[in-house]
Amino acid sequence: MPKDLASFLTPELLRQIEEQLNHQFNHRDFLLEALVHSSFGNEKGAEKDNERLEFLGDAVIGLVIGEELWRRFSSSSEGLLSRWRSQLVSRKSLADLAVQVGMGDWVLLGRGEKRTGGSEKQSILAGVFEAVVGALYLDGGLEKTRSFLLRVFTQSIQNIFVDDVSYRKELDQKTFLQEITQSKHRSIPLYRVVDVWGLEHEKNFKVEIEIEGVVVAAGEGRSKKEAEQRAAKKALESYGV
């Protein structure tokens, strides 16, 4: 790698990158290598480009996101978790995240790629995202990398099951509400019977749902289960689903 590679990136940009990653690199060569697209490397005679770090970053992203899905969605099957992980770590998803973070302005491209809008190409954006994650992992370790990934993936993870219509059809209201609260609040709803009335064989129940100490909905039914399901349906409406 050319010794003057850092000269292609201003000190201000490098500072901004480290701020975005919330990590000051001890070995900045990892970061510089992560930003070298093969077109730039071939043009400048660099010994390395970011493809090896892409490989590493891909593995780290899969591990962190897989673990987070497993932890958050305790009632979801292996097949469903696998489908969600595939969606979250797809090239399109990673490219979208790279745009959000601003990585299109970080990557070093050859003249040809610059002319054809390389900094906006999905494959290049996804690749630099993976490579930067690989560099962050090598220099900062798994916990630092996990912190960055969960921060940028938060909204995507929260939305993944809400947008999955086929999944929603498989769940009852209570289970679906629990998945939402585990994702958004990392807690589960508390159901409480607050009233019972009627004859012994014609009882009616009123149930309230409390989330993080706040009553968010109530439902009535001819059984405790029915009241809970109706309360859960109302609570889901408050989340816009």
CYANA upper distance limits for C-alpha pairs under 8 A (distance plus 0.5 A):
  1 MET  CA      5 LEU  CA      7.67
  1 MET  CA     45 GLY  CA      8.02
  1 MET  CA     46 ALA  CA      4.84
  1 MET  CA     47 GLU  CA      5.27
  1 MET  CA     48 LYS  CA      6.42
  2 PRO  CA     44 LYS  CA      8.29
  2 PRO  CA     45 GLY  CA      7.96
  2 PRO  CA     46 ALA  CA      6.29
  2 PRO  CA     47 GLU  CA      8.26
  4 ASP  CA      8 PHE  CA      8.11
  5 LEU  CA      9 LEU  CA      8.12
  5 LEU  CA     32 LEU  CA      7.91
  6 ALA  CA     10 THR  CA      7.93
  6 ALA  CA     32 LEU  CA      7.56
  8 PHE  CA    108 LEU  CA      8.40
  9 LEU  CA     13 LEU  CA      6.86
  9 LEU  CA     14 LEU  CA      7.18
  9 LEU  CA    106 TRP  CA      8.47
 10 THR  CA     14 LEU  CA      6.86
 11 PRO  CA     15 ARG  CA      6.61
 12 GLU  CA     16 GLN  CA      6.71
 13 LEU  CA     17 ILE  CA      6.63
 13 LEU  CA    106 TRP  CA      8.27
 14 LEU  CA     18 GLU  CA      6.78
 15 ARG  CA     19 GLU  CA      6.68
 16 GLN  CA     20 GLN  CA      6.61
 17 ILE  CA     21 LEU  CA      6.72
 17 ILE  CA    106 TRP  CA      8.42
 18 GLU  CA     22 ASN  CA      6.23
 18 GLU  CA     23 HIS  CA      5.74
 18 GLU  CA     24 GLN  CA      5.98
 18 GLU  CA     25 PHE  CA      7.86
 19 GLU  CA     23 HIS  CA      7.02
 19 GLU  CA     24 GLN  CA      8.18
 20 GLN  CA    101 VAL  CA      7.89
 21 LEU  CA    148 PHE  CA      6.84
 22 ASN  CA    148 PHE  CA      8.01
 23 HIS  CA    136 LEU  CA      8.38
 23 HIS  CA    140 GLY  CA      7.73
 23 HIS  CA    144 LYS  CA      8.25
 25 PHE  CA     31 LEU  CA      8.05
 25 PHE  CA    136 LEU  CA      8.49
 25 PHE  CA    139 ASP  CA      6.86
 25 PHE  CA    140 GLY  CA      7.96
 26 ASN  CA    139 ASP  CA      7.14
 27 HIS  CA     31 LEU  CA      8.25
 27 HIS  CA    139 ASP  CA      7.06
 28 ARG  CA     32 LEU  CA      6.79
 29 ASP  CA     33 GLU  CA      6.45
 30 PHE  CA     34 ALA  CA      6.78
 30 PHE  CA    135 ALA  CA      5.57
 30 PHE  CA    136 LEU  CA      8.33
 30 PHE  CA    138 LEU  CA      8.08
 30 PHE  CA    139 ASP  CA      7.78
 31 LEU  CA     35 LEU  CA      7.12
 31 LEU  CA    132 VAL  CA      7.03
 31 LEU  CA    135 ALA  CA      6.09
 31 LEU  CA    136 LEU  CA      7.95
 32 LEU  CA     36 VAL  CA      7.24
 33 GLU  CA     48 LYS  CA      7.31
 33 GLU  CA     49 ASP  CA      6.39
 33 GLU  CA     50 ASN  CA      6.03
 33 GLU  CA     53 LEU  CA      8.49
 34 ALA  CA     49 ASP  CA      7.64
 34 ALA  CA     50 ASN  CA      5.14
 34 ALA  CA     53 LEU  CA      6.82
 34 ALA  CA     54 GLU  CA      8.33
 34 ALA  CA    128 VAL  CA      7.00
 34 ALA  CA    131 ALA  CA      5.34
 34 ALA  CA    132 VAL  CA      5.73
 34 ALA  CA    134 GLY  CA      8.23
 34 ALA  CA    135 ALA  CA      6.83
 35 LEU  CA     49 ASP  CA      8.28
 35 LEU  CA     50 ASN  CA      6.87
 35 LEU  CA    106 TRP  CA      7.00
 35 LEU  CA    107 VAL  CA      5.14
 35 LEU  CA    108 LEU  CA      6.27
 35 LEU  CA    128 VAL  CA      6.80
 35 LEU  CA    131 ALA  CA      7.93
 35 LEU  CA    132 VAL  CA      7.74
 36 VAL  CA     40 PHE  CA      6.78
 36 VAL  CA     41 GLY  CA      6.80
 36 VAL  CA     48 LYS  CA      8.32
 36 VAL  CA     49 ASP  CA      5.46
 36 VAL  CA     50 ASN  CA      5.94
 36 VAL  CA    107 VAL  CA      6.75
 36 VAL  CA    108 LEU  CA      5.60
 36 VAL  CA    109 LEU  CA      7.53
 37 HIS  CA     41 GLY  CA      6.82
 37 HIS  CA     49 ASP  CA      6.18
 37 HIS  CA     50 ASN  CA      6.46
 37 HIS  CA     51 GLU  CA      8.29
 37 HIS  CA    107 VAL  CA      7.26
 37 HIS  CA    108 LEU  CA      6.38
 37 HIS  CA    109 LEU  CA      6.14
 37 HIS  CA    110 GLY  CA      8.22
 37 HIS  CA    124 ILE  CA      8.20
 37 HIS  CA    128 VAL  CA      8.30
 38 SER  CA     42 ASN  CA      6.50
 38 SER  CA     49 ASP  CA      5.83
 38 SER  CA     50 ASN  CA      7.63
 38 SER  CA     51 GLU  CA      8.14
 38 SER  CA    109 LEU  CA      8.16
 38 SER  CA    110 GLY  CA      8.46
 39 SER  CA     43 GLU  CA      6.73
 39 SER  CA    109 LEU  CA      6.28
 39 SER  CA    110 GLY  CA      5.14
 39 SER  CA    111 ARG  CA      8.45
 39 SER  CA    112 GLY  CA      8.27
 39 SER  CA    113 GLU  CA      7.45
 40 PHE  CA     44 LYS  CA      6.51
 40 PHE  CA     46 ALA  CA      8.39
 40 PHE  CA    108 LEU  CA      6.59
 40 PHE  CA    109 LEU  CA      5.12
 40 PHE  CA    110 GLY  CA      4.49
 40 PHE  CA    111 ARG  CA      8.13
 41 GLY  CA     45 GLY  CA      6.11
 41 GLY  CA     46 ALA  CA      5.05
 41 GLY  CA     47 GLU  CA      7.69
 41 GLY  CA     48 LYS  CA      7.27
 41 GLY  CA     49 ASP  CA      6.28
 41 GLY  CA    110 GLY  CA      8.09
 42 ASN  CA     46 ALA  CA      6.97
 42 ASN  CA    110 GLY  CA      8.37
 43 GLU  CA    110 GLY  CA      6.68
 50 ASN  CA     54 GLU  CA      6.67
 50 ASN  CA    127 GLY  CA      8.42
 50 ASN  CA    128 VAL  CA      7.78
 50 ASN  CA    131 ALA  CA      6.39
 51 GLU  CA     55 PHE  CA      7.01
 51 GLU  CA    127 GLY  CA      8.05
 51 GLU  CA    131 ALA  CA      7.62
 52 ARG  CA     56 LEU  CA      7.09
 52 ARG  CA    131 ALA  CA      8.15
 53 LEU  CA     57 GLY  CA      6.42
 53 LEU  CA    130 GLU  CA      7.56
 53 LEU  CA    131 ALA  CA      4.95
 53 LEU  CA    132 VAL  CA      7.91
 53 LEU  CA    133 VAL  CA      8.49
 53 LEU  CA    134 GLY  CA      5.62
 53 LEU  CA    135 ALA  CA      7.09
 54 GLU  CA     58 ASP  CA      6.50
 54 GLU  CA    127 GLY  CA      6.29
 54 GLU  CA    128 VAL  CA      7.53
 54 GLU  CA    129 PHE  CA      8.31
 54 GLU  CA    130 GLU  CA      5.21
 54 GLU  CA    131 ALA  CA      4.57
 54 GLU  CA    132 VAL  CA      8.27
 54 GLU  CA    134 GLY  CA      7.05
 55 PHE  CA     59 ALA  CA      7.18
 55 PHE  CA    130 GLU  CA      7.93
 55 PHE  CA    131 ALA  CA      7.97
 55 PHE  CA    134 GLY  CA      8.32
 56 LEU  CA     60 VAL  CA      6.91
 56 LEU  CA    130 GLU  CA      8.07
 56 LEU  CA    131 ALA  CA      7.83
 56 LEU  CA    134 GLY  CA      5.73
 57 GLY  CA     61 ILE  CA      6.54
 57 GLY  CA    129 PHE  CA      8.47
 57 GLY  CA    130 GLU  CA      4.95
 57 GLY  CA    131 ALA  CA      5.98
 57 GLY  CA    132 VAL  CA      7.69
 57 GLY  CA    133 VAL  CA      5.49
 57 GLY  CA    134 GLY  CA      4.38
 57 GLY  CA    135 ALA  CA      8.12
 57 GLY  CA    137 TYR  CA      8.27
 58 ASP  CA     62 GLY  CA      6.74
 58 ASP  CA    130 GLU  CA      6.02
 58 ASP  CA    131 ALA  CA      8.48
 58 ASP  CA    134 GLY  CA      8.17
 59 ALA  CA     63 LEU  CA      6.78
 60 VAL  CA     64 VAL  CA      6.72
 60 VAL  CA    133 VAL  CA      8.06
 60 VAL  CA    134 GLY  CA      7.68
 60 VAL  CA    137 TYR  CA      8.28
 61 ILE  CA     65 ILE  CA      6.48
 61 ILE  CA     89 VAL  CA      7.78
 61 ILE  CA    130 GLU  CA      8.14
 61 ILE  CA    133 VAL  CA      8.09
 61 ILE  CA    149 LEU  CA      7.99
 62 GLY  CA     66 GLY  CA      6.25
 62 GLY  CA     85 ARG  CA      7.87
 62 GLY  CA     89 VAL  CA      7.43
 63 LEU  CA     67 GLU  CA      6.57
 64 VAL  CA     68 GLU  CA      6.70
 64 VAL  CA    146 ARG  CA      6.70
 64 VAL  CA    149 LEU  CA      8.15
 65 ILE  CA     69 LEU  CA      6.64
 65 ILE  CA     85 ARG  CA      7.16
 65 ILE  CA     88 LEU  CA      8.43
 65 ILE  CA    150 LEU  CA      8.31
 66 GLY  CA     70 TRP  CA      6.65
 66 GLY  CA     81 LEU  CA      8.05
 66 GLY  CA     82 SER  CA      8.37
 66 GLY  CA     85 ARG  CA      6.63
 67 GLU  CA     71 ARG  CA      6.63
 68 GLU  CA     72 ARG  CA      6.54
 69 LEU  CA     73 PHE  CA      6.32
 69 LEU  CA     81 LEU  CA      7.05
 69 LEU  CA     85 ARG  CA      8.07
 69 LEU  CA    157 ILE  CA      8.36
 70 TRP  CA     74 SER  CA      6.80
 70 TRP  CA     81 LEU  CA      7.54
 72 ARG  CA    179 GLU  CA      8.11
 72 ARG  CA    182 GLN  CA      6.40
 72 ARG  CA    183 SER  CA      6.46
 72 ARG  CA    186 ARG  CA      7.85
 73 PHE  CA    179 GLU  CA      6.55
 73 PHE  CA    182 GLN  CA      7.70
 73 PHE  CA    183 SER  CA      8.07
 75 SER  CA    175 THR  CA      8.50
 75 SER  CA    179 GLU  CA      8.47
 76 SER  CA     80 LEU  CA      6.80
 76 SER  CA     81 LEU  CA      7.07
 77 SER  CA     81 LEU  CA      6.73
 78 GLU  CA     82 SER  CA      6.58
 79 GLY  CA     83 ARG  CA      6.75
 80 LEU  CA     84 TRP  CA      6.73
 81 LEU  CA     85 ARG  CA      6.58
 82 SER  CA     86 SER  CA      6.65
 83 ARG  CA     87 GLN  CA      6.87
 84 TRP  CA     88 LEU  CA      6.65
 84 TRP  CA    160 ILE  CA      7.33
 84 TRP  CA    161 PHE  CA      8.34
 85 ARG  CA     89 VAL  CA      6.58
 86 SER  CA     90 SER  CA      6.33
 87 GLN  CA     93 SER  CA      7.66
 88 LEU  CA     93 SER  CA      6.35
 88 LEU  CA     94 LEU  CA      8.16
 88 LEU  CA    156 SER  CA      7.66
 88 LEU  CA    157 ILE  CA      8.06
 88 LEU  CA    160 ILE  CA      8.46
 89 VAL  CA     93 SER  CA      6.52
 89 VAL  CA     94 LEU  CA      6.60
 90 SER  CA     94 LEU  CA      6.73
 91 ARG  CA     95 ALA  CA      6.48
 91 ARG  CA    122 GLN  CA      7.38
 91 ARG  CA    123 SER  CA      7.25
 91 ARG  CA    126 ALA  CA      6.01
 92 LYS  CA     96 ASP  CA      6.63
 92 LYS  CA    122 GLN  CA      6.90
 92 LYS  CA    126 ALA  CA      7.73
 93 SER  CA     97 LEU  CA      6.82
 93 SER  CA    126 ALA  CA      8.43
 94 LEU  CA     98 ALA  CA      6.60
 94 LEU  CA    125 LEU  CA      7.88
 94 LEU  CA    126 ALA  CA      5.40
 94 LEU  CA    129 PHE  CA      7.09
 94 LEU  CA    130 GLU  CA      8.36
 95 ALA  CA     99 VAL  CA      6.83
 95 ALA  CA    122 GLN  CA      5.83
 95 ALA  CA    123 SER  CA      7.79
 95 ALA  CA    124 ILE  CA      8.37
 95 ALA  CA    125 LEU  CA      5.30
 95 ALA  CA    126 ALA  CA      4.79
 95 ALA  CA    127 GLY  CA      8.48
 95 ALA  CA    129 PHE  CA      7.78
 96 ASP  CA    100 GLN  CA      6.88
 96 ASP  CA    126 ALA  CA      8.49
 97 LEU  CA    101 VAL  CA      6.71
 97 LEU  CA    129 PHE  CA      8.36
 97 LEU  CA    152 VAL  CA      7.57
 97 LEU  CA    153 PHE  CA      8.37
 98 ALA  CA    102 GLY  CA      6.52
 98 ALA  CA    103 MET  CA      5.63
 98 ALA  CA    104 GLY  CA      7.40
 98 ALA  CA    125 LEU  CA      6.37
 98 ALA  CA    126 ALA  CA      7.21
 98 ALA  CA    128 VAL  CA      8.22
 98 ALA  CA    129 PHE  CA      6.19
 99 VAL  CA    103 MET  CA      6.49
 99 VAL  CA    104 GLY  CA      6.72
 99 VAL  CA    125 LEU  CA      7.89
102 GLY  CA    106 TRP  CA      7.76
103 MET  CA    107 VAL  CA      7.02
103 MET  CA    125 LEU  CA      7.56
103 MET  CA    128 VAL  CA      7.74
103 MET  CA    129 PHE  CA      7.68
104 GLY  CA    119 SER  CA      5.32
104 GLY  CA    120 GLU  CA      7.06
104 GLY  CA    125 LEU  CA      6.91
105 ASP  CA    119 SER  CA      7.61
107 VAL  CA    119 SER  CA      7.63
107 VAL  CA    128 VAL  CA      7.34
109 LEU  CA    113 GLU  CA      6.47
109 LEU  CA    114 LYS  CA      6.56
109 LEU  CA    118 GLY  CA      7.75
109 LEU  CA    119 SER  CA      8.28
110 GLY  CA    114 LYS  CA      6.73
111 ARG  CA    115 ARG  CA      6.73
112 GLY  CA    116 THR  CA      6.95
113 GLU  CA    117 GLY  CA      6.73
113 GLU  CA    118 GLY  CA      5.23
113 GLU  CA    119 SER  CA      8.36
114 LYS  CA    118 GLY  CA      5.84
114 LYS  CA    119 SER  CA      7.52
117 GLY  CA    121 LYS  CA      7.31
118 GLY  CA    124 ILE  CA      7.25
119 SER  CA    124 ILE  CA      7.29
119 SER  CA    125 LEU  CA      7.21
120 GLU  CA    124 ILE  CA      8.06
120 GLU  CA    125 LEU  CA      7.32
121 LYS  CA    125 LEU  CA      6.66
122 GLN  CA    126 ALA  CA      6.48
123 SER  CA    127 GLY  CA      6.51
124 ILE  CA    128 VAL  CA      6.67
125 LEU  CA    129 PHE  CA      6.70
126 ALA  CA    130 GLU  CA      6.81
127 GLY  CA    131 ALA  CA      6.62
128 VAL  CA    132 VAL  CA      6.46
129 PHE  CA    133 VAL  CA      6.79
130 GLU  CA    134 GLY  CA      6.71
131 ALA  CA    135 ALA  CA      6.72
132 VAL  CA    136 LEU  CA      6.58
133 VAL  CA    137 TYR  CA      6.59
133 VAL  CA    145 THR  CA      7.28
134 GLY  CA    138 LEU  CA      6.80
135 ALA  CA    139 ASP  CA      6.69
136 LEU  CA    140 GLY  CA      5.92
136 LEU  CA    141 GLY  CA      7.53
136 LEU  CA    144 LYS  CA      8.07
136 LEU  CA    145 THR  CA      6.55
137 TYR  CA    141 GLY  CA      5.12
137 TYR  CA    142 LEU  CA      6.13
137 TYR  CA    144 LYS  CA      7.82
137 TYR  CA    145 THR  CA      6.03
140 GLY  CA    144 LYS  CA      6.16
140 GLY  CA    145 THR  CA      7.44
141 GLY  CA    145 THR  CA      6.87
142 LEU  CA    146 ARG  CA      6.42
143 GLU  CA    147 SER  CA      6.63
144 LYS  CA    148 PHE  CA      7.00
145 THR  CA    149 LEU  CA      6.68
146 ARG  CA    150 LEU  CA      6.49
147 SER  CA    151 ARG  CA      6.69
148 PHE  CA    152 VAL  CA      6.92
149 LEU  CA    153 PHE  CA      6.38
150 LEU  CA    154 THR  CA      6.07
153 PHE  CA    157 ILE  CA      6.55
154 THR  CA    158 GLN  CA      6.73
155 GLN  CA    159 ASN  CA      6.63
156 SER  CA    160 ILE  CA      6.45
157 ILE  CA    161 PHE  CA      8.26
157 ILE  CA    183 SER  CA      8.13
158 GLN  CA    162 VAL  CA      8.01
158 GLN  CA    180 ILE  CA      8.10
158 GLN  CA    183 SER  CA      6.21
158 GLN  CA    184 LYS  CA      7.01
159 ASN  CA    163 ASP  CA      6.55
160 ILE  CA    164 ASP  CA      6.93
161 PHE  CA    165 VAL  CA      8.44
161 PHE  CA    167 TYR  CA      7.55
161 PHE  CA    168 ARG  CA      8.08
162 VAL  CA    168 ARG  CA      7.80
162 VAL  CA    180 ILE  CA      8.39
162 VAL  CA    241 VAL  CA      7.87
164 ASP  CA    168 ARG  CA      6.93
165 VAL  CA    169 LYS  CA      6.95
166 SER  CA    170 GLU  CA      7.33
167 TYR  CA    171 LEU  CA      7.38
168 ARG  CA    176 PHE  CA      7.49
171 LEU  CA    175 THR  CA      6.55
171 LEU  CA    176 PHE  CA      6.34
172 ASP  CA    176 PHE  CA      6.73
172 ASP  CA    229 GLN  CA      8.21
173 GLN  CA    177 LEU  CA      6.57
173 GLN  CA    229 GLN  CA      6.23
173 GLN  CA    230 ARG  CA      8.40
173 GLN  CA    232 ALA  CA      6.11
173 GLN  CA    233 LYS  CA      6.24
173 GLN  CA    236 LEU  CA      8.34
174 LYS  CA    178 GLN  CA      6.69
174 LYS  CA    228 GLU  CA      7.83
174 LYS  CA    229 GLN  CA      6.44
174 LYS  CA    232 ALA  CA      5.97
174 LYS  CA    233 LYS  CA      8.26
175 THR  CA    179 GLU  CA      6.80
176 PHE  CA    180 ILE  CA      6.92
177 LEU  CA    181 THR  CA      6.75
177 LEU  CA    189 PRO  CA      8.23
177 LEU  CA    232 ALA  CA      6.91
177 LEU  CA    235 ALA  CA      7.99
177 LEU  CA    236 LEU  CA      6.69
178 GLN  CA    182 GLN  CA      6.49
178 GLN  CA    188 ILE  CA      6.05
178 GLN  CA    189 PRO  CA      6.88
179 GLU  CA    183 SER  CA      6.69
180 ILE  CA    184 LYS  CA      6.53
181 THR  CA    185 HIS  CA      5.66
181 THR  CA    186 ARG  CA      6.67
181 THR  CA    187 SER  CA      6.29
181 THR  CA    188 ILE  CA      6.26
181 THR  CA    189 PRO  CA      7.56
181 THR  CA    211 ILE  CA      8.39
182 GLN  CA    186 ARG  CA      4.52
182 GLN  CA    187 SER  CA      5.43
182 GLN  CA    188 ILE  CA      6.42
185 HIS  CA    212 GLU  CA      8.42
187 SER  CA    211 ILE  CA      8.22
187 SER  CA    212 GLU  CA      7.88
188 ILE  CA    211 ILE  CA      7.52
189 PRO  CA    209 ILE  CA      6.84
189 PRO  CA    210 GLU  CA      6.31
189 PRO  CA    211 ILE  CA      5.55
189 PRO  CA    212 GLU  CA      8.32
190 LEU  CA    209 ILE  CA      6.09
190 LEU  CA    210 GLU  CA      5.52
190 LEU  CA    211 ILE  CA      6.89
191 TYR  CA    207 VAL  CA      7.06
191 TYR  CA    208 GLU  CA      6.34
191 TYR  CA    209 ILE  CA      5.27
191 TYR  CA    210 GLU  CA      7.01
191 TYR  CA    228 GLU  CA      7.60
192 ARG  CA    207 VAL  CA      5.96
192 ARG  CA    208 GLU  CA      5.84
192 ARG  CA    209 ILE  CA      6.98
192 ARG  CA    210 GLU  CA      8.40
193 VAL  CA    205 PHE  CA      7.47
193 VAL  CA    206 LYS  CA      6.35
193 VAL  CA    207 VAL  CA      4.90
193 VAL  CA    208 GLU  CA      6.96
193 VAL  CA    224 LYS  CA      8.14
194 VAL  CA    205 PHE  CA      8.36
194 VAL  CA    206 LYS  CA      6.27
194 VAL  CA    207 VAL  CA      6.22
194 VAL  CA    208 GLU  CA      7.23
195 ASP  CA    205 PHE  CA      6.39
195 ASP  CA    206 LYS  CA      5.59
195 ASP  CA    207 VAL  CA      7.76
196 VAL  CA    203 LYS  CA      7.22
196 VAL  CA    204 ASN  CA      6.12
196 VAL  CA    205 PHE  CA      5.20
196 VAL  CA    206 LYS  CA      6.94
197 TRP  CA    203 LYS  CA      6.06
197 TRP  CA    204 ASN  CA      5.84
197 TRP  CA    205 PHE  CA      7.31
198 GLY  CA    202 GLU  CA      6.19
198 GLY  CA    203 LYS  CA      5.04
198 GLY  CA    204 ASN  CA      6.58
199 LEU  CA    203 LYS  CA      6.04
202 GLU  CA    222 ARG  CA      7.70
203 LYS  CA    222 ARG  CA      6.58
203 LYS  CA    223 SER  CA      7.78
204 ASN  CA    220 GLU  CA      7.50
204 ASN  CA    221 GLY  CA      6.16
204 ASN  CA    222 ARG  CA      5.11
204 ASN  CA    223 SER  CA      6.86
205 PHE  CA    220 GLU  CA      5.97
205 PHE  CA    221 GLY  CA      5.93
205 PHE  CA    222 ARG  CA      6.70
205 PHE  CA    223 SER  CA      6.56
205 PHE  CA    224 LYS  CA      6.27
205 PHE  CA    227 ALA  CA      6.72
206 LYS  CA    218 ALA  CA      7.46
206 LYS  CA    219 GLY  CA      6.18
206 LYS  CA    220 GLU  CA      4.90
206 LYS  CA    221 GLY  CA      7.25
206 LYS  CA    224 LYS  CA      8.13
206 LYS  CA    227 ALA  CA      6.56
207 VAL  CA    218 ALA  CA      5.97
207 VAL  CA    219 GLY  CA      5.91
207 VAL  CA    220 GLU  CA      6.88
207 VAL  CA    224 LYS  CA      7.87
207 VAL  CA    227 ALA  CA      6.27
207 VAL  CA    228 GLU  CA      6.44
207 VAL  CA    231 ALA  CA      7.26
208 GLU  CA    215 VAL  CA      7.16
208 GLU  CA    216 VAL  CA      8.15
208 GLU  CA    217 ALA  CA      6.33
208 GLU  CA    218 ALA  CA      4.71
208 GLU  CA    219 GLY  CA      7.10
208 GLU  CA    228 GLU  CA      8.26
208 GLU  CA    231 ALA  CA      7.19
209 ILE  CA    215 VAL  CA      6.06
209 ILE  CA    216 VAL  CA      6.41
209 ILE  CA    217 ALA  CA      5.94
209 ILE  CA    218 ALA  CA      6.62
209 ILE  CA    231 ALA  CA      7.24
209 ILE  CA    232 ALA  CA      7.88
209 ILE  CA    235 ALA  CA      8.24
210 GLU  CA    214 VAL  CA      5.63
210 GLU  CA    215 VAL  CA      4.69
210 GLU  CA    216 VAL  CA      6.40
210 GLU  CA    217 ALA  CA      8.08
211 ILE  CA    215 VAL  CA      6.91
211 ILE  CA    216 VAL  CA      7.27
216 VAL  CA    235 ALA  CA      6.65
217 ALA  CA    231 ALA  CA      6.17
217 ALA  CA    232 ALA  CA      7.85
217 ALA  CA    234 LYS  CA      6.48
217 ALA  CA    235 ALA  CA      5.79
218 ALA  CA    227 ALA  CA      8.50
218 ALA  CA    230 ARG  CA      8.11
218 ALA  CA    231 ALA  CA      5.12
218 ALA  CA    232 ALA  CA      8.41
218 ALA  CA    234 LYS  CA      7.80
219 GLY  CA    227 ALA  CA      5.45
219 GLY  CA    228 GLU  CA      6.88
219 GLY  CA    229 GLN  CA      8.10
219 GLY  CA    230 ARG  CA      5.48
219 GLY  CA    231 ALA  CA      4.48
219 GLY  CA    232 ALA  CA      8.25
219 GLY  CA    234 LYS  CA      8.12
220 GLU  CA    226 GLU  CA      7.80
220 GLU  CA    227 ALA  CA      4.88
220 GLU  CA    228 GLU  CA      8.18
220 GLU  CA    230 ARG  CA      7.30
220 GLU  CA    231 ALA  CA      7.87
221 GLY  CA    225 LYS  CA      8.29
221 GLY  CA    226 GLU  CA      5.56
221 GLY  CA    227 ALA  CA      4.75
221 GLY  CA    230 ARG  CA      8.09
222 ARG  CA    226 GLU  CA      7.02
222 ARG  CA    227 ALA  CA      7.67
223 SER  CA    227 ALA  CA      6.76
224 LYS  CA    228 GLU  CA      6.66
225 LYS  CA    229 GLN  CA      6.74
226 GLU  CA    230 ARG  CA      6.77
227 ALA  CA    231 ALA  CA      6.60
228 GLU  CA    232 ALA  CA      6.53
229 GLN  CA    233 LYS  CA      6.69
230 ARG  CA    234 LYS  CA      6.91
231 ALA  CA    235 ALA  CA      6.72
232 ALA  CA    236 LEU  CA      6.63
233 LYS  CA    237 GLU  CA      6.93
234 LYS  CA    238 SER  CA      7.19
235 ALA  CA    239 TYR  CA      7.42
236 LEU  CA    240 GLY  CA      7.05
236 LEU  CA    241 VAL  CA      6.03
237 GLU  CA    241 VAL  CA      5.81
